[in-house]
């Protein structure tokens, strides 16, 4: 069978097609009537501690201070409809609480230096403004999770005045900032005070603070900061409270600790090691075949849950560089790989613009939206994630069947009860060739939303850092 030259060309130039302009504003685009269905998340059906709405969900992180010129809750509201159209399921808000003045870094301080877990930062608005934001997110059939910081507080916390025993102290009784357990030295987080998890009263109050936002404001869960530095037996306590039948809560750990998901304390952990591997491949220090070795080792350690995979987040952007600094021309290729190979995808707020600068962490540094040049790219990637069960999260989806993994090429399939996806990546800065292993008759390219035919034995030429994602439905 011969492939149509026109159709073949339409799927072989992904970078060009994703950057094409049109007369329709990108924020209004939804490709077809069928693709609109892809944006519908499943209903929240309980399944143990996993809920139906998590099966194929993604996460979008918002840094409230930097997301708009207003830098507040109300400023986010105008973006919500376009985020829903893009296919966003879960909005993660960086910490919303008041920030300590004492030992503050920069002029505005770190959102992670919290003074009161049950209040909101007045710079962001009032509790009523926050409630309006949560209600607006829910009205658009999205979920919202808060960034929760249990490892430390700011130095102005009332807890320090009322309960100094709730904090880690040196031999002289002085409260200290957090220590890196790997080195025994300070992390350098001098603007925060380390909490003492040997104290049960502090633990109880911390759990009360987590329950507060779920019960009073109906948030849908937490992204937990530095979860790996908090004892696992605390997470056993906290998850037993939060993951009850009366609540529909998603727990995401900033950790790569197997016990966090293996013991059902969290639904998901960070894909740090996969992220670092992608960075190393983009730098030419690792190759496509190293992904297979990573995957085998990861599956030995993690028996439940899934990873959150990403090319950027607030830490990576501010401290290690934009995706363009770290990946160069491989940025879309690495994003497509992070979205398809394994786990739950994360988009850092602004990547759809795209975000071409490092956002200052302790100062006001707003994102300038207006072009949305990557919005269509992300929309299509999220559509196939929603629609094809082979790409769903964790056990809801399928494991990759590796077809080829060498110095340049990574090719794999996923099959979940007839839902199939074929993914082909050139993970190098040189051209490559791949020989198709079977027929793909009337499969659809995620790039352009068109069906095409490719036959077994056909040679596919791949430009540097190019990729194909095709699906049978």
Steps between C-alpha positions, in 0.01 A plus 500: 500500500639845412480786739367832376792738461287788613385327814846372578643848476225625728624283784874538442540868583371525852699802608383699199137403537485576870632850444272590208276804543132521414227762502328330795636603842684202648318537828174428315619194304354156540582291196185297437171394657670173593788679665257692718401169652864442590484798734228343714653353818342185644264534794646460850434134577671364810737207447684438826701817557511563125218695342370486146596859425868416553512226237607723211552832678777754458628781725555870422708698751421866571738737677239753612752780553638475147206367300341838429581870533251512789682216675189391689213251505269721294759533226495125443126493428525629143736216406279216621280459186798470268670253735188286494497513118866401497405188693627579849354280775673600825627846590779504757537829682837574658470588873226755562584582863650811664880529465738572788681832525778372727802371303303561179689449175462776243235767536198268492638178648437137416142365486642200687583709810152480654380681810147356531367186331137606544524848344558638151768742388331845496700579184293231326162611635258384767362161595185594311711573190661159540161334537383673183805364318439146627132517408584634153749217440238246606234658281721428199534135602859535615655414835728712720781389731703713737873497556539394863828550691524267803878489535550854634336835575611860469666661802195717573271204558300520821602141556856614577374734772245262649662161441879517454509128580327441165829594327839335457755653736877483532679397820464856633124503450506722190248426226681418176427513129457168311793259470584292196492141635749397234771743610404601854533861389242775453310499172550878496130557565580757766162672465318203658507306829509119506208318663547219753298192407580334831228721644154343472315823580664669202407205279136523606486872427665449160236246404231740623641766267485261205141405582403866531533591131336177386201536730452877500589587139446166323844483343578168333837414650861600553835512336719444806830689509815313610290196590813284512633693803189428708489159676302229325305419815356851488374436146337182631315717752413782260385280211277297731322826584493658156431199281171413661180401322351840577771685305612495137862605549808467277839485674816571301839475674802705406712193556632194325444278804351160403322457834292810432302328226572135580338548843208704359601822678500688168359441154809635323859606551734721299680361195826669596732229369316480166515879472874502567546225242320709237727794583807278459377366165446854372858584602634193318613336824245215484332314216158361412594151622562635852125558535440123491749443784337778702155351448602150611655631820208732571247217470695292748467776760151635433217244507205740532402849390675703233746782446432862411712563190602843376746709306460801733358616832559795732832363630636393162403826330638736764814315605605276209369683195217509249424199282677683217815539708498135609362327190563738211333362184396185690240676716186368325652157449572467872155627591333244273713226656414611855130500407495154338765269645379474858302676771298820538602812304568841656496835321658796678284810459625699202650212301214531252602861421790377504689625805842613380636655819596387847245637742649674802416308815498772766379796291203590279575383148176445305457278197400683183224305327368575153648271234416150633731352236522162678133478599395286204792264563396447862133473407566215260728318745237524774221393264667170419583451869130537585368291213732201475498277809847363417640838613305521826675534834653208688308172492215670316721512191754269335871449541720584201604211275846601381550437128840665458735684733852584387727804485239709318163330460239426763193323361226349713138394491230502765190280480213501748219267387518614140587863569840533336764771471827492306773747598822561311772740616835606360677592824811641337627801311560297182259365239387139542297234319246256639351197323135442586440165671135463399215665307322805638186525290273797563682611815489864607796731544480697822685777319232586248191299590497316167483131415767338284646166393852373568607145414745250645852546368448863407798721587425811704754780488528692825653846529697575818273509806189416295228260608177325401205419725227307319190328636232261377226705674 
